[in-house]
């Protein structure tokens, strides 16, 4: 009955599955290229730094601008990063630095998307349904966090380039659902 929430809920599932699959792919590719556990650690650091540095800007932006649009832009950046990794893989140009750049793009987008998405949920449902909406949001997120890497791993075993291509589809699906 709450169409805007359901669409946003489906968008969150698609984006989280795509994000988890990208994380798996980037981890595998970084280790395949460098063989360095240190570089794997750098991936986490590069992903984390934008969240810290952009905190004040994110709050200001989420309060002043259309939250749906912020989420759409962030998820479009995810799709762009996934497309960059797909193209670089296809053309044999994938490198450590390119992957770090993609991770930085994703980190910046995630710094905006997550808090904005959480702030948007209460605006999509009546107050009386908010506890159920939050529970559905959390449950969907957990399912996506678990199924994303599992699905990504299965696809990676069969055809590694397909993982990033499917991530592009997941992210663009999410952008479309948020637009409706």
ROPAMI-201636 format. One record per residue (C-alpha): residue number from 1; residue in three letters; chain; x, y, z. Coordinates in steps of 0.1 Angstrom, whole numbers, padded with zeros to 4 digits, always signed. Layout:
<rs>
(r NUM; "ala"; "A"; (X; Y; Z));
...
</rs>
This chain:
<rs>
(r 1; "unk"; "A"; (+0000; +0000; +0000));
(r 2; "unk"; "A"; (+0030; +0023; +0005));
(r 3; "unk"; "A"; (+0042; +0023; -0031));
(r 4; "unk"; "A"; (+0070; +0049; -0026));
(r 5; "unk"; "A"; (+0084; +0029; +0003));
(r 6; "unk"; "A"; (+0082; -0004; -0016));
(r 7; "unk"; "A"; (+0100; +0010; -0046));
(r 8; "unk"; "A"; (+0126; +0025; -0024));
(r 9; "unk"; "A"; (+0129; -0008; -0005));
(r 10; "unk"; "A"; (+0134; -0027; -0037));
(r 11; "unk"; "A"; (+0160; -0001; -0048));
(r 12; "unk"; "A"; (+0179; -0005; -0016));
(r 13; "unk"; "A"; (+0180; -0043; -0021));
(r 14; "unk"; "A"; (+0193; -0039; -0057));
(r 15; "unk"; "A"; (+0219; -0013; -0046));
(r 16; "unk"; "A"; (+0231; -0033; -0016));
(r 17; "unk"; "A"; (+0234; -0065; -0036));
(r 18; "unk"; "A"; (+0254; -0046; -0063));
(r 19; "unk"; "A"; (+0276; -0029; -0037));
(r 20; "unk"; "A"; (+0284; -0063; -0020));
(r 21; "unk"; "A"; (+0292; -0079; -0053));
(r 22; "unk"; "A"; (+0315; -0050; -0062));
(r 23; "unk"; "A"; (+0332; -0053; -0029));
(r 24; "unk"; "A"; (+0339; -0090; -0035));
(r 25; "unk"; "A"; (+0351; -0083; -0071));
(r 26; "unk"; "A"; (+0374; -0055; -0061));
(r 27; "unk"; "A"; (+0389; -0075; -0033));
(r 28; "unk"; "A"; (+0396; -0104; -0056));
(r 29; "unk"; "A"; (+0410; -0082; -0083));
(r 30; "unk"; "A"; (+0432; -0062; -0060));
(r 31; "unk"; "A"; (+0447; -0094; -0046));
(r 32; "unk"; "A"; (+0450; -0110; -0080));
(r 33; "unk"; "A"; (+0469; -0079; -0093));
(r 34; "unk"; "A"; (+0491; -0071; -0063));
(r 35; "unk"; "A"; (+0491; -0102; -0041));
(r 36; "unk"; "A"; (+0492; -0078; -0012));
(r 37; "unk"; "A"; (+0472; -0080; +0020));
(r 38; "unk"; "A"; (+0482; -0044; +0026));
(r 39; "unk"; "A"; (+0465; -0033; -0006));
(r 40; "unk"; "A"; (+0434; -0051; +0005));
(r 41; "unk"; "A"; (+0435; -0030; +0037));
(r 42; "unk"; "A"; (+0439; +0001; +0017));
(r 43; "unk"; "A"; (+0406; -0007; -0001));
(r 44; "unk"; "A"; (+0389; -0005; +0033));
(r 45; "unk"; "A"; (+0407; +0027; +0042));
(r 46; "unk"; "A"; (+0399; +0044; +0008));
(r 47; "unk"; "A"; (+0363; +0034; +0012));
(r 48; "unk"; "A"; (+0361; +0048; +0048));
(r 49; "unk"; "A"; (+0379; +0082; +0044));
(r 50; "unk"; "A"; (+0351; +0099; +0024));
(r 51; "unk"; "A"; (+0326; +0091; +0051));
(r 52; "unk"; "A"; (+0347; +0109; +0077));
(r 53; "unk"; "A"; (+0357; +0138; +0055));
(r 54; "unk"; "A"; (+0323; +0144; +0040));
(r 55; "unk"; "A"; (+0302; +0140; +0071));
(r 56; "unk"; "A"; (+0292; +0177; +0076));
(r 57; "unk"; "A"; (+0287; +0182; +0039));
(r 58; "unk"; "A"; (+0264; +0151; +0037));
(r 59; "unk"; "A"; (+0242; +0163; +0065));
(r 60; "unk"; "A"; (+0239; +0198; +0050));
(r 61; "unk"; "A"; (+0232; +0184; +0016));
(r 62; "unk"; "A"; (+0205; +0159; +0028));
(r 63; "unk"; "A"; (+0188; +0188; +0047));
(r 64; "unk"; "A"; (+0188; +0212; +0018));
(r 65; "unk"; "A"; (+0182; +0191; -0013));
(r 66; "unk"; "A"; (+0158; +0165; -0025));
(r 67; "unk"; "A"; (+0168; +0133; -0008));
(r 68; "unk"; "A"; (+0156; +0110; -0036));
(r 69; "unk"; "A"; (+0178; +0130; -0061));
(r 70; "unk"; "A"; (+0208; +0126; -0038));
(r 71; "unk"; "A"; (+0203; +0088; -0036));
(r 72; "unk"; "A"; (+0198; +0087; -0074));
(r 73; "unk"; "A"; (+0231; +0106; -0080));
(r 74; "unk"; "A"; (+0250; +0084; -0055));
(r 75; "unk"; "A"; (+0237; +0052; -0070));
(r 76; "unk"; "A"; (+0245; +0066; -0105));
(r 77; "unk"; "A"; (+0281; +0071; -0093));
(r 78; "unk"; "A"; (+0281; +0034; -0081));
(r 79; "unk"; "A"; (+0270; +0024; -0117));
(r 80; "unk"; "A"; (+0296; +0046; -0132));
(r 81; "unk"; "A"; (+0324; +0030; -0110));
(r 82; "unk"; "A"; (+0311; -0005; -0119));
(r 83; "unk"; "A"; (+0310; +0004; -0156));
(r 84; "unk"; "A"; (+0346; +0017; -0154));
(r 85; "unk"; "A"; (+0357; -0016; -0138));
(r 86; "unk"; "A"; (+0338; -0035; -0165));
(r 87; "unk"; "A"; (+0353; -0016; -0194));
(r 88; "unk"; "A"; (+0388; -0017; -0179));
(r 89; "unk"; "A"; (+0385; -0055; -0174));
(r 90; "unk"; "A"; (+0372; -0060; -0209));
(r 91; "unk"; "A"; (+0400; -0040; -0225));
(r 92; "unk"; "A"; (+0427; -0054; -0203));
(r 93; "unk"; "A"; (+0434; -0021; -0186));
(r 94; "unk"; "A"; (+0424; -0030; -0150));
(r 95; "unk"; "A"; (+0451; -0018; -0126));
(r 96; "unk"; "A"; (+0455; -0013; -0088));
(r 97; "unk"; "A"; (+0452; +0024; -0092));
(r 98; "unk"; "A"; (+0421; +0022; -0113));
(r 99; "unk"; "A"; (+0405; -0001; -0087));
(r 100; "unk"; "A"; (+0415; +0023; -0060));
(r 101; "unk"; "A"; (+0399; +0052; -0080));
(r 102; "unk"; "A"; (+0367; +0032; -0083));
(r 103; "unk"; "A"; (+0367; +0024; -0046));
(r 104; "unk"; "A"; (+0371; +0061; -0039));
(r 105; "unk"; "A"; (+0342; +0070; -0062));
(r 106; "unk"; "A"; (+0321; +0044; -0044));
(r 107; "unk"; "A"; (+0332; +0056; -0010));
(r 108; "unk"; "A"; (+0322; +0092; -0018));
(r 109; "unk"; "A"; (+0288; +0081; -0032));
(r 110; "unk"; "A"; (+0282; +0058; -0002));
(r 111; "unk"; "A"; (+0290; +0087; +0022));
(r 112; "unk"; "A"; (+0260; +0105; +0007));
(r 113; "unk"; "A"; (+0237; +0076; -0001));
(r 114; "unk"; "A"; (+0235; +0057; +0032));
(r 115; "unk"; "A"; (+0226; +0085; +0056));
(r 116; "unk"; "A"; (+0203; +0102; +0031));
(r 117; "unk"; "A"; (+0185; +0069; +0024));
(r 118; "unk"; "A"; (+0180; +0064; +0062));
(r 119; "unk"; "A"; (+0167; +0099; +0065));
(r 120; "unk"; "A"; (+0143; +0093; +0036));
(r 121; "unk"; "A"; (+0125; +0063; +0050));
(r 122; "unk"; "A"; (+0104; +0082; +0075));
(r 123; "unk"; "A"; (+0091; +0105; +0048));
(r 124; "unk"; "A"; (+0078; +0076; +0027));
(r 125; "unk"; "A"; (+0054; +0060; +0052));
(r 126; "unk"; "A"; (+0029; +0073; +0077));
(r 127; "unk"; "A"; (+0042; +0076; +0113));
(r 128; "unk"; "A"; (+0021; +0046; +0125));
(r 129; "unk"; "A"; (+0039; +0024; +0100));
(r 130; "unk"; "A"; (+0074; +0036; +0107));
(r 131; "unk"; "A"; (+0084; +0007; +0130));
(r 132; "unk"; "A"; (+0073; -0018; +0103));
(r 133; "unk"; "A"; (+0091; +0001; +0076));
(r 134; "unk"; "A"; (+0123; +0003; +0096));
(r 135; "unk"; "A"; (+0121; -0035; +0103));
(r 136; "unk"; "A"; (+0115; -0042; +0066));
(r 137; "unk"; "A"; (+0144; -0019; +0057));
(r 138; "unk"; "A"; (+0168; -0036; +0081));
(r 139; "unk"; "A"; (+0157; -0071; +0071));
(r 140; "unk"; "A"; (+0161; -0063; +0034));
(r 141; "unk"; "A"; (+0195; -0049; +0040));
(r 142; "unk"; "A"; (+0206; -0080; +0059));
(r 143; "unk"; "A"; (+0194; -0103; +0031));
(r 144; "unk"; "A"; (+0212; -0082; +0005));
(r 145; "unk"; "A"; (+0244; -0081; +0026));
(r 146; "unk"; "A"; (+0244; -0119; +0028));
(r 147; "unk"; "A"; (+0232; -0128; -0007));
(r 148; "unk"; "A"; (+0253; -0102; -0026));
(r 149; "unk"; "A"; (+0287; -0118; -0019));
(r 150; "unk"; "A"; (+0273; -0153; -0023));
(r 151; "unk"; "A"; (+0259; -0144; -0057));
(r 152; "unk"; "A"; (+0290; -0124; -0066));
(r 153; "unk"; "A"; (+0312; -0154; -0057));
(r 154; "unk"; "A"; (+0292; -0178; -0078));
(r 155; "unk"; "A"; (+0292; -0155; -0108));
(r 156; "unk"; "A"; (+0329; -0147; -0103));
(r 157; "unk"; "A"; (+0338; -0184; -0104));
(r 158; "unk"; "A"; (+0320; -0187; -0138));
(r 159; "unk"; "A"; (+0329; -0154; -0155));
(r 160; "unk"; "A"; (+0346; -0126; -0134));
(r 161; "unk"; "A"; (+0338; -0097; -0159));
(r 162; "unk"; "A"; (+0301; -0106; -0155));
(r 163; "unk"; "A"; (+0301; -0095; -0118));
(r 164; "unk"; "A"; (+0308; -0058; -0126));
(r 165; "unk"; "A"; (+0284; -0059; -0155));
(r 166; "unk"; "A"; (+0257; -0072; -0133));
(r 167; "unk"; "A"; (+0265; -0046; -0107));
(r 168; "unk"; "A"; (+0259; -0019; -0133));
(r 169; "unk"; "A"; (+0225; -0035; -0139));
(r 170; "unk"; "A"; (+0218; -0036; -0101));
(r 171; "unk"; "A"; (+0227; +0000; -0097));
(r 172; "unk"; "A"; (+0208; +0013; -0127));
(r 173; "unk"; "A"; (+0178; -0007; -0115));
(r 174; "unk"; "A"; (+0181; +0010; -0082));
(r 175; "unk"; "A"; (+0183; +0044; -0098));
(r 176; "unk"; "A"; (+0152; +0037; -0119));
(r 177; "unk"; "A"; (+0132; +0024; -0089));
(r 178; "unk"; "A"; (+0141; +0055; -0069));
(r 179; "unk"; "A"; (+0129; +0077; -0098));
(r 180; "unk"; "A"; (+0094; +0061; -0099));
</rs>
